Amino acid sequence: MTDGRVLRGAFLCTDRDANVILGSCTEFLSTEHTEARVLGLVMVPGRHIVSIYLDA
């Protein structure tokens, strides 16, 4: 995200404005993935998304 946070969750859907809905989401304050905070269901505004990765 634009503020440096990393969100990890199950992709559920998107809309025409590029907003993304994630389920079972956790938040990390850095890319080191330490001290996760459980958020649950979240809507991420498209303007705050920097990149999206697929974890197979």
C-alpha positions as CSV (number, residue, x, y, z in Angstrom):
1,M,0.0,0.0,0.0
2,T,1.1,3.6,-0.4
3,D,1.8,3.9,3.3
4,G,4.1,0.9,3.4
5,R,1.7,-1.6,5.0
6,V,1.4,-5.1,3.5
7,L,-2.0,-6.8,3.4
8,R,-2.2,-10.5,2.9
9,G,-5.5,-12.3,2.3
10,A,-7.8,-14.2,0.0
11,F,-8.9,-12.2,-3.0
12,L,-12.7,-12.1,-3.2
13,C,-13.5,-9.5,-5.8
14,T,-12.8,-6.1,-7.4
15,D,-15.0,-3.3,-8.8
16,R,-14.7,-0.9,-11.7
17,D,-12.9,1.7,-9.5
18,A,-10.1,-0.9,-8.8
19,N,-11.1,-1.4,-5.2
20,V,-10.2,-4.8,-3.9
21,I,-12.0,-6.9,-1.3
22,L,-9.8,-9.3,0.7
23,G,-11.1,-12.0,3.1
24,S,-9.2,-13.4,6.1
25,C,-6.8,-10.5,5.8
26,T,-3.8,-9.9,8.0
27,E,-1.7,-6.7,8.1
28,F,2.0,-6.3,8.3
29,L,3.8,-3.0,9.0
30,S,6.8,-3.9,6.9
31,T,7.9,-6.4,4.3
32,E,9.7,-8.5,7.0
33,H,6.3,-10.0,8.0
34,T,6.7,-9.7,11.7
35,E,3.9,-9.1,14.2
36,A,0.8,-9.6,12.0
37,R,-2.5,-8.0,12.9
38,V,-5.7,-9.9,12.0
39,L,-8.2,-7.7,10.1
40,G,-10.7,-10.1,8.6
41,L,-12.7,-8.8,5.7
42,V,-11.3,-5.6,4.2
43,M,-11.9,-3.2,1.3
44,V,-8.7,-1.6,-0.1
45,P,-9.3,1.5,-2.2
46,G,-7.6,1.1,-5.6
47,R,-5.7,4.4,-5.3
48,H,-3.8,3.0,-2.3
49,I,-2.6,-0.2,-4.0
50,V,1.0,-0.2,-5.1
51,S,1.3,-3.8,-6.2
52,I,-0.5,-7.2,-6.0
53,Y,1.2,-10.6,-5.8
54,L,-0.2,-14.0,-6.3
55,D,0.9,-16.7,-3.8
56,A,0.4,-20.0,-5.5
